[in-house]
Amino acid sequence: MKGLILCAGKGSRLYPFTNNLPKTLIPVANTPLLQLSIVKLMELGIDRIGVVIHPSQEADIRGQFGEGEALGISITYIYQHEAKGIANALKQAKDYISGDAFLLLLGDNLISAPLSDLKSDVEFGGVQASLLLAEVAVPQDYGIAEIQDSRIIGLEEKPAHPKSNLAVLGGYAFTKEIFDAVDEITPSKRGEYEITDAIQWLIDQQHAVAYHVTDQLNIDVGTMDRWLLANQKLLDAKALKKRVHDSVRLERCTIVEPVSIEKDCVLKDCQVGPYVSIGAGSKLENCQIENSIILNGVHMKDLTFPIKNVVIGEHSIVSGVLIDKEVTEP
Ligand SMILES: Cc1cn([C@H]2C[C@H](O)[C@@H](COP(=O)(O)OP(=O)(O)O[C@H]3O[C@H](CO)[C@@H](O)[C@H](O)[C@H]3O)O2)c(=O)[nH]c1=O
C-alpha cells in the first residue's frame, strides 16, 4: 500500500511565517509537520509515499527529506501547479498510485487517532473509502458527514447550516475508484474540487464508504492559535525523545518542562516554559517565555515583560521594554 500526503496549499492564514516556508514545514515541537505525517504512515508499514507539492516548494521540501533515504523509505514528489482543491491534488497523483489502495493525509493535520482500521477497511473490508470522523465545535470549518442508520448518507464542505457536528478529519483510505470520482465532480462555489464532493460521488454510485469516529485529538494546524496548541500537545506527548539538545548552553536558567530546545542555542538568565519550543541557533538573555514557539536564529535580550502565546519568526531580534502608554498622533 502507498501513502499520499498533500502539501500544495497556500497556507495564507499563517502569513508571514509561510511566506517563504511551506506550511507543512512549520515546526511543531521542533519537528516539521510533514515529518509527523511521514512517520504516521511509516508506523503503518507504508514505505512508498507520494508528496503533492507546488513546484515552488520543491527546494525546501526535497532539501529536508530528499527521496526519503535517511528515513529508509521512498518519497516521490508530485506537482500540483495550482491549488485547485484537494480532489484536484489527488488527480495529479493517479499515475503514482497506479491502481493500489492508498492512505491519504492532509499535510497540515496533526492526527492522533490510529489509521490502521482505515487501512484494513480498504485492503480487506471490501470498501472503496474509509473516513475518520470526530465531533467538532465549529462544524462550519470542516467537511461534515450526515449519518443515518450507521451509514454516511451525505457530505457537505464547510456548510453554513451543518446537519451534524461530525467532521471528516484529514486522514482517509481509498481504493482506485476515487480517481473516477475526481474526474466526475465539478468545482464548488468557492472554486475548488472538493474531496467531500468526490466521496459523495462514491456514495451516490453505491460504493461502500466506511467510517470510524474518534475522540482523540486532531488539530488542523491552519491558524496561529492551533499551531501553538499543536506545539503544546506534542510537547506533552511522551514520545518526544530529546528535549534539550546536548549542544545547548544554559547559564542561570529556570526550565519549566515541557520544552524543546534545538541545537546550538545559548540561554542566559532566562525562565523558559512550560510549552516553549526554541529553534536552532537562538540566543536568549534575560527573558521570560511561556507557551510560545521561537523559530531558528532568534536573538532576544533584556525583556522587561514576559513573552507568552506568541510565535517569533526566524532570525528576529527582540529586545526592550513594554510601552503601555497610548501613542498619540502628533
Ligand atoms: C486546496 C488544496 C490543499 N492542499 C493541501 C494543503 C493542506 O496541507 C491540505 C488541506 O488543505 P486546506 O485547504 O487547508 O483544507 P481545509 O480547508 O482545512 O479542509 C479540508 O480539511 C478538513 C480537515 O482538516 C476537512 O474536514 C475538509 O473536508 C477538507 O476539505 O491539503 C493541496 O495540496 N492542494 C490544494 O489544492
The ligand as a MOL file (V3000), in Angstrom:
LIG
                    3D

  0  0  0     0  0            999 V3000
M  V30 BEGIN CTAB
M  V30 COUNTS 36 38 0 0 0
M  V30 BEGIN ATOM
M  V30 1 C -6.7320 23.2850 -1.5290 0
M  V30 2 C -5.5020 22.4210 -1.5550 0
M  V30 3 C -4.9450 21.9410 -0.3810 0
M  V30 4 N -3.8240 21.1410 -0.4190 0
M  V30 5 C -3.2560 20.6620 0.8570 0
M  V30 6 C -2.7780 21.8030 1.7410 0
M  V30 7 C -3.0810 21.3210 3.1350 0
M  V30 8 O -1.9520 20.6370 3.6540 0
M  V30 9 C -4.2160 20.3330 2.9680 0
M  V30 10 C -5.5710 20.8470 3.4460 0
M  V30 11 O -5.9640 21.9620 2.6880 0
M  V30 12 P -6.9530 23.0930 3.2140 0
M  V30 13 O -7.2600 23.9860 2.0810 0
M  V30 14 O -6.3620 23.7040 4.4560 0
M  V30 15 O -8.2430 22.2550 3.6230 0
M  V30 16 P -9.3630 22.6650 4.6860 0
M  V30 17 O -9.9890 23.9210 4.2600 0
M  V30 18 O -8.8110 22.6290 6.0600 0
M  V30 19 O -10.4400 21.4650 4.5460 0
M  V30 20 C -10.0360 20.1110 4.3660 0
M  V30 21 O -9.6050 19.5410 5.5960 0
M  V30 22 C -10.6210 19.3800 6.6250 0
M  V30 23 C -9.9400 18.6680 7.7980 0
M  V30 24 O -8.9690 19.4950 8.3630 0
M  V30 25 C -11.7980 18.5460 6.0720 0
M  V30 26 O -12.8320 18.4710 7.0360 0
M  V30 27 C -12.3330 19.1860 4.7980 0
M  V30 28 O -13.3370 18.3680 4.2540 0
M  V30 29 C -11.2110 19.3280 3.7790 0
M  V30 30 O -11.6730 19.9860 2.6160 0
M  V30 31 O -4.2590 19.9790 1.6020 0
M  V30 32 C -3.2340 20.7980 -1.6310 0
M  V30 33 O -2.2110 20.0610 -1.6500 0
M  V30 34 N -3.7760 21.2880 -2.7830 0
M  V30 35 C -4.8980 22.0710 -2.8170 0
M  V30 36 O -5.3340 22.4730 -3.9190 0
M  V30 END ATOM
M  V30 BEGIN BOND
M  V30 1 1 1 2
M  V30 2 2 2 3
M  V30 3 1 2 35
M  V30 4 1 3 4
M  V30 5 1 4 5
M  V30 6 1 4 32
M  V30 7 1 5 6
M  V30 8 1 5 31
M  V30 9 1 6 7
M  V30 10 1 7 8
M  V30 11 1 7 9
M  V30 12 1 9 10
M  V30 13 1 9 31
M  V30 14 1 10 11
M  V30 15 1 11 12
M  V30 16 2 12 13
M  V30 17 1 12 14
M  V30 18 1 12 15
M  V30 19 1 15 16
M  V30 20 2 16 17
M  V30 21 1 16 18
M  V30 22 1 16 19
M  V30 23 1 19 20
M  V30 24 1 20 21
M  V30 25 1 20 29
M  V30 26 1 21 22
M  V30 27 1 22 23
M  V30 28 1 22 25
M  V30 29 1 23 24
M  V30 30 1 25 26
M  V30 31 1 25 27
M  V30 32 1 27 28
M  V30 33 1 27 29
M  V30 34 1 29 30
M  V30 35 2 32 33
M  V30 36 1 32 34
M  V30 37 1 34 35
M  V30 38 2 35 36
M  V30 END BOND
M  V30 END CTAB
M  END
